[in-house]
Amino acid sequence: MNFMENVLNIIFPPVCGFCNEINKNFLCDKCKRKFDEIKISNIEDYNDIPVYFNEHYYLLKYENEVRDFIIKYKFQEISYLYKSFAKIIVNDEIFNNQFINKYDCIISVPIHNKRFKTRGYNQSKLIAKEVAKLCKKDFYDNVLIKSKNIVAQSTLDKLGRIGNIKNAFSNGKNSSFIKNKKVALFDDIFTTGATSNECAKILKQLQASNIGIFTLAKD
């Protein structure tokens, strides 16, 4: 650890994002046990369903405290929570043993530039990049871009979400990076799967060989 990192750790000590207890791993034992008790940790197979991805791993149900923490993370400028969210994902045995090792690289669902300017960060990218770092996987940015600034998906029903997200994504400047790669695509929440499927459609066009979706929670 260099001098500047030492200074920053003194001024802004690492904390568990869920309880704010000082913790160098960004996740205290108490909160880890709490999430272990409520986690779903499931992989759903989509090979026989007409979508562009093969499977979906999710850790939690999008309800109660989980929902509250994700909403705070996305809309209340507490971006530091990404380290704690990443920790609870990579600490899960099913994620490690049955999901992530199938894939060559990780990318995240992009957000539109206007939303990025308002929020100041892409919540999915922060978590995905940290998961890639902890799992020693390549993380590729700018593979996809969100070229259409849409109405928030959370305000729409299932059919509305599908129509709203259609053609919202396109190739980014690093789109060639995932050719013939097995790609794990991360988004924070999975509701109808419309966003994930629209992204996976572009990834298939870019000749990704296999696509798996992983999310923090499923609604």
For each residue, the residues with C-beta under 8 A, 3 or more apart:
1: 5 6 9
2: 5 6
3: 6 7
4: 7 8
5: 1 2 8 9
6: 1 2 3 9 10
7: 3 4 10 11
8: 4 5 11 12
9: 1 5 6 12 13 14
10: 6 7 13
11: 7 8
12: 8 9
13: 9 10 22
14: 9 22 23 24 25 26 83
15: 20 21 22 23 26 80
16: 19 20 21 23 26 27 28 31 84
17: 20 26 27 78 80 81 82 83 84 85
18: 27 28 31 34 69 81 84
19: 16 28 30 31
20: 15 16 17
21: 15 16 28 30
22: 13 14 15
23: 14 15 16 26 27 28
24: 14
25: 14 87
26: 14 15 16 17 23 83 84 87
27: 16 17 18 23 31 32 83 84 87 88 91
28: 16 18 19 21 23 31 32
29: 32 33
30: 19 21 33 34
31: 16 18 19 27 28 34 35 84
32: 27 28 29 35 36 87 88 91
33: 29 30 36 37
34: 18 30 31 37 38
35: 31 32 38 39 60 88
36: 32 33 39
37: 33 34
38: 34 35 60 61 65 66
39: 35 36 59 60 88 92
40: 58 59 60 61 218
41: 59 92 93 94 95
42: 57 58 94 218
43: 55 56 57 94 98 99
44: 55 56 57 58
45: 48 54 55
46: 49 51 53 54 55 56
47: 54 55
48: 45
49: 46
50:
51: 46 193 197 200
52: 197 200 201 203 204 211
53: 46 56 185 196 197 200 211 212 213
54: 45 46 47 210 211 212
55: 43 44 45 46 47 99 212 213
56: 43 44 46 53 190 193 196 212 213 214 215 218
57: 42 43 44 94 95 98 99 212 213 214 215
58: 40 42 44 190 214 215 216 217 218
59: 39 40 41 88 89 92 95 215 216 217
60: 35 38 39 40 66 216 217 218
61: 38 40 66 217 218
62: 66 67 70 189 191 217 218 219
63: 66 67
64: 67 68
65: 38 68 69
66: 38 60 61 62 63 69 70 217
67: 62 63 64 70 71 217
68: 64 65 71 72
69: 18 65 66 72 73 81
70: 62 66 67 73 74 188 189 216 217
71: 67 68 74 75 76
72: 68 69 75 76 78 81
73: 69 70 76 78 79 81 82 85 123 188
74: 70 71 119 123 188
75: 71 72 119
76: 71 72 73
77: 119 120
78: 17 72 73 81
79: 73 82 120 121 123 126
80: 15 17 83
81: 17 18 69 72 73 78 84 85
82: 17 73 79 85 86 123 126 127 130
83: 14 17 26 27 80 86 87 130
84: 16 17 18 26 27 31 81 87 88
85: 17 73 81 82 88 89 127 216
86: 82 83 89 90 127 130 131 134
87: 25 26 27 32 83 84 90 91 134
88: 27 32 35 39 59 84 85 91 92
89: 59 85 86 92 95 127 131 214 216
90: 86 87 95 96 131 134 135
91: 27 32 87 88
92: 39 41 59 88 89 95 96
93: 41 96 97
94: 41 42 43 57 97 98 99
95: 41 57 59 89 90 92 98 99 100 214
96: 90 92 93 99 100 101 135
97: 93 94 101
98: 43 57 94 95
99: 43 55 57 94 95 96 102 103 184 212 214
100: 95 96 103 131 135 137 184 214
101: 96 97
102: 99 182 184 210 212
103: 99 100 106 137 182 183 184 210 212
104: 137 138 181 182 183
105: 132 137 138 139 140 177 178 181 182 183 184
106: 103 128 129 131 132 135 137 138 139 140 183 184 185 186
107: 128 139 140 141 143 144 178 183 184 185 186
108: 122 124 125 127 128 129 141 185 186 187
109: 124 144 185 186 187 195 196 199
110: 122 125 144 145 146 169 172
111: 115 116 119 122 123 124 146
112: 115 116 146 147 148 149 150
113: 116 117 146
114: 117 118 149
115: 111 112 118 119 149
116: 111 112 113 119 120 121 122
117: 113 114 120
118: 114 115
119: 74 75 77 111 115 116 122 123
120: 77 79 116 117
121: 79 116 125 126
122: 108 110 111 116 119 125 126
123: 73 74 79 82 111 119 126 127 188
124: 108 109 111 127 128 186 187 188
125: 108 110 121 122 128 129 141
126: 79 82 121 122 123 129 130
127: 82 85 86 89 108 123 124 130 131 186 188 216
128: 106 107 108 124 125 131 132 139 186
129: 106 108 125 126 132 133 139 141
130: 82 83 86 126 127 133 134
131: 86 89 90 100 106 127 128 134 135 137 186
132: 105 106 128 129 135 136 137 138 139
133: 129 130 136 139
134: 86 87 90 130 131
135: 90 96 100 106 131 132
136: 132 133
137: 100 103 104 105 106 131 132 184
138: 104 105 106 132
139: 105 106 107 128 129 132 133
140: 105 106 107 143 174 177 178
141: 107 108 125 129 172 174
142: 145 172 173 174
143: 107 140 171 172 174 175 177 178 203 206
144: 107 109 110 169 170 171 172 175 199 202 203
145: 110 142 169 170 171 172
146: 110 111 112 113 149 168 169
147: 112 168 169 170
148: 112 167 168 169
149: 112 114 115 146
150: 112 153 164 165 168
151: 155 156 164
152: 155 156
153: 150 156 161 164 165 191 194 195
154: 191
155: 151 152
156: 151 152 153 160 161 164
157: 160 161
158: 161 162 192 194
159: 162 163
160: 156 157 163 164
161: 153 156 157 158 164 165 191 192 194 195
162: 158 159 165 166 192 194
163: 159 160 166
164: 150 151 153 156 160 161 168 194
165: 150 153 161 162 168 194 195 198
166: 162 163 198
167: 148 198
168: 146 147 148 150 164 165 198
169: 110 144 145 146 147 148 198 199 202
170: 144 145 147 202
171: 143 144 145 175 202 206
172: 110 141 142 143 144 145 175
173: 142
174: 140 141 142 143 177
175: 143 144 171 172 178 206
176: 179 206
177: 105 140 143 174 181
178: 105 107 140 143 175 181 183 203 206 207 208
179: 176 206 207 208
180: 207 208 209
181: 104 105 177 178 208 209
182: 102 103 104 105 208 209 210 211 212
183: 103 104 105 106 107 178 203 208 210 211 212
184: 99 100 102 103 105 106 107 137 212 213 214
185: 53 106 107 108 109 196 199 200 203 211 212 213 214
186: 106 107 108 109 124 127 128 131 213 214 215
187: 108 109 124 190 195 196 199 213 215
188: 70 73 74 123 124 127 215 216 217
189: 62 70 215 216 217 218 219
190: 56 58 187 193 196 213 215 217 218 219
191: 62 153 154 161 194 218 219
192: 158 161 162
193: 51 56 190 196 197 213
194: 153 158 161 162 164 165 191 197 198
195: 109 153 161 165 187 198 199
196: 53 56 109 185 187 190 193 199 200 213 215
197: 51 52 53 193 194 200 201
198: 165 166 167 168 169 194 195 201 202
199: 109 144 169 185 187 195 196 202 203
200: 51 52 53 185 196 197 203 204 211 213
201: 52 197 198 204 205
202: 144 169 170 171 198 199 205 206
203: 52 143 144 178 183 185 199 200 206 208 211
204: 52 200 201 207 208 211
205: 201 202
206: 143 171 175 176 178 179 202 203
207: 178 179 180 204
208: 178 179 180 181 182 183 203 204 211
209: 180 181 182
210: 54 102 103 182 183
211: 52 53 54 182 183 185 200 203 204 208
212: 53 54 55 56 57 99 102 103 182 183 184 185
213: 53 55 56 57 184 185 186 187 190 193 196 200
214: 56 57 58 89 95 99 100 184 185 186
215: 56 57 58 59 186 187 188 189 190 196 218
216: 58 59 60 70 85 89 127 188 189
217: 58 59 60 61 62 66 67 70 188 189 190
218: 40 42 56 58 60 61 62 189 190 191 215
219: 62 189 190 191
